[in-house]
Each structure stands twice: as structure tokens, then as C-alpha cells.
Amino acid sequence: MTFDYAGRVRRLQDRMHDSGTDVTLLSVGADLPYLTGYEASASERLTVLVVRQTGDPVLFVPQLEAPRVEPGQFEVRPWGETDDPVASASALTSPSRVAVGDHMWSVFLTRFQKEWTDSDWIPASEITSELRVRKDAAEIDLLRQAAHGIDRAMARIPAEVSFSGRTETDVARDLGALTLDEGHDSADFTIVASGPNGASPHHHPGDRVIEAGDLIVCDFGGRLGGYCSDSTRTFVVGEPSKEANEVHALVESANEAGRAAAAPGVPCQEIDRSARRVIEEAGYGEYFIHRTGHGIGLEVHEHPYMVEGNDRALEPGMSFSIEPGIYLPGRFGVRIEDIVVCDEAGSESLNQSDRGLVSVG
């Protein structure tokens, strides 16, 4: 899909002018492909886009990687193994204020700082996050396609994935394969947290063997056309206990409350409050230990964040997760996560897979 990269650059330059930023340096991370369509390899060889307030940007790229760069409204300057790209990029301007990409390696940043010793430095996200926080129709369509792919993968789990007697790592491998099979370009992360491991929200799948009666938190996603998916459902091997049913129903209600609250003009923190209120009133507030949601787009975690203290109002085009959870240490955890897009009428839940506590074998 082709985006208006030149228009995105112009909007960045307008914001640079308004903020008094003379140059923006973008290397690895999502800002570079957002502006150019090119995603840099993370390596000891520097790739950097130099954006000044006026004129076309200049992309310094290792010579061996230059063939991967699709032509655009920017100049490409390949550099060879004996060249100094930092010195070449620094020679383009003498800035008073520099915005540097949040993910630029420190080894490159410190070299730029030695070249521009009198400059003030800010994270580029202070400028670029405002450009990326509202998605256009084409971006939302890719997010929708990615979400629907994960929904299809979720729907296949009960019939196609065995849990009991297998390790979390084995199950995670199956979920990644389903993600790719349902149209994703990459399967980027998979959480399979069984039994007591479910009480660790970012548990890494390990060698624990899944047993009958276990609840299993399955959180996975990837990228399609550069845009991310991220969804969580909780399964149970066999029949759940009464308590497990009650906790799951509570998290499902909190998820529903968060989604129902999402609409233009609603502060981000109110989404968190709406979901959290359900859990707190039931006496489980201390076990909901993370924010309710995060923005999603070219990165799986980006602005805006659904968290107490963020009073920014939602606007049409903002896309984010709603993922309340309850985590009972040493016992089990439950999380239900959907990707939501704010629109003029309220919001659209991109994920529609079964949110119930589904039994697996």
C-alpha cells in the first residue's frame, strides 16, 4: 500500500518549524518507515534520515543495503565501509535544536552530539507522536485486516491446538504458525502463560507442562503491511473452577466497560477508570497491576496510553488496546484484550473473537 509520504514529511517540517527544531534524525524505529516507507536494519552500520525544516530529507544508508530503498521524495546517499556517515550527515547543517529518534543507538547519538556540541536535544517522539497518533483510513484498514487475522487464528485454537501435556513453548510455536497462516507478514510475539505463570502479565513461554484445570493466557500478534495486531484471550484446559469462571466474567465485564467508554472527547484516563472500576468494585483492584491500554500502529506500543493521569481526549483515528486483567500470584491470571479505533460515532472494536472462557484439550 502506498501512503502520502511526502505529505507526512511536510507535516513533520511544519511541526519542526513551530517547535523551533532545526533538524530531525531518524534511524531504526517506526518513524523512518512512517515518513519514507523504508525500514532500517538494526546494525552497527548507521542508517539515518536527516530532515531539515525545508527541502527534501536526505537518507544516509549503508551501500550494501541501498538496493532495498524504494525511490521517494528524499535523496539517498549510500555510504561505503570506509566512509563516516555521521560526519557526512553532520555536515549538512549546524542546528541549534535537534530531535533524535527514540530508538537511535547511543553509539551513533553520542557521535552526533560530539559533532554538534552547542545543540539542544529532544526526543523525536515529542514531534512525531503527534503525527502518528491519528490513523488515516488506509492505516485503519491495515489494522483491521491484522486484527481480523488474529481473530481467525484465535477461532482455530480450540480445534487445532493441543494444550494438556505440552509445554508453553510448544503451544507458543503453534500460535505463531497460526498467525502467519492467517495472513500476517510476521509473528512478532507470543505469550503463553499457564496456571500460576498467568499471574505474570508479560510471562515468556517456558518449559512448564500445561495441566488439566489450568487457565492459559494467550497474548500474541504480529505485523501485516507494517501495522500491528495484538489480542489476548484466556483459555482453560477442561472445566474451570467456580472462582476461575467468576474472575473471567469480571475481566470480561471490565473489557466491555472500557470499550463502551471509548468515544471522541473522552479522556484517555477515563477508559482506564471505566475498566478498573469494575474490577475494584468486585474487590480485585490490587490484582489489576497495569494500565488498561496502549496505542497501536506501526509499533505495538505507541501513543495514546489508556492510563490514569493521561487527560488527553480521544479523537477519531486513534487506535489502542483495551486489556484489563486480574493476576492472582501463585495461582492464575486472566486477561482479555481487544484493539479499538475511535471514530466519529464512538468506537469500533477491531477484534471480535469469542471473549468467553473457552475450554481446550
Secondary structure by P-SEA (a helix, b strand, c coil): cccaaaaaaaaaaaaaaaacccbbbbccccccccccccccccccbbbbbbbccccbbbbbbccccccccccccbbbbbbcccccaaaaaaacccccbbbbbccccaaaaaaaaaacccbbbbccccccccccccccaaaaaaaaaaaaaaaaaaaacccccccccccaaaaaaaaaaaaaaaccccccbbbbbccccccccccccccccccccbbbbbbcccccccbbbbbbbbbbcccccaaaaaaaaaaaaaaaaaaaaccccccaaaaaaaaaaaaaaacccccccccccccccccccccccccccccbbbcccbbbbbbbbccccccbbbbbbbbbbbccccccccccccccccccc
